[in-house]
């Protein structure tokens, strides 16, 4: 097992954390969208997400069931790979 695999297995949990029991519902006004071309997989978004709704991996995935649309992930992304888009009804 190389160092990167070890870090992913030991440090990064497989679940999305505390918000698994607290779905946000449909009140969110905007949602994050990841630009796969710009994303480097640095996981800064995962580290800053207050709701633990970003699932880590080679490329992070956002679990919109638990995202409240705060935009912190987009603000903190050093590569501008996350854009907040208006939620469609």
Protein Blocks (a to p, Z undefined) as FASTA:
>chain_A
ZZklmmmmmmmcfbebjmlmmcgbjmbfbdcdddfklpgolommmmmmmnlpaccdfbdc
ddfklpgolommmmmmmnlpaccddddZZ
